[in-house]
Amino acid sequence: MSYVQRWRKSSYSADASDNACVELAYAPGAAVLLRESDEPNVVISTTPAALRQLMERVKAGEFDDIADR
């Protein structure tokens, strides 16, 4: 990535002892970038609409059973 992005993380994870959290940044072309703070070189991109849909599904509990697998 040849441009500089400003990574943001939740204020809820700022005090985590292991500092593990998901960070977000905006990229040119209206993409949203995501990375784990403990793996900063691994970055995925998505659209704002796709991220919004994922967050709605997470909040609705659609993935709660994944932890049980």
C-alpha positions, 0 to 999 in steps of 0.5 A, spaced: 500 500 500 503 506 497 498 511 501 498 512 508 492 510 512 489 512 519 488 506 523 482 506 528 480 501 533 475 501 538 475 505 545 473 498 548 479 495 546 484 500 548 485 497 555 486 490 553 492 487 556 494 483 550 491 489 545 488 485 540 483 488 537 480 489 530 482 496 526 479 500 521 481 505 516 479 508 509 482 507 503 482 511 496 476 508 492 471 508 498 474 501 501 474 499 508 480 496 510 481 491 516 486 488 520 488 485 527 492 489 531 497 483 533 497 482 525 498 489 522 501 486 516 495 482 514 490 487 511 483 485 508 478 490 504 471 490 503 466 496 501 462 500 507 455 496 505 458 489 506 461 491 512 455 494 515 451 488 513 456 484 516 455 488 523 448 488 522 448 480 522 453 480 528 449 484 532 443 480 530 446 474 533 447 470 526 454 467 528 453 466 535 453 458 534 460 459 531 464 459 538 460 452 539 463 449 533 
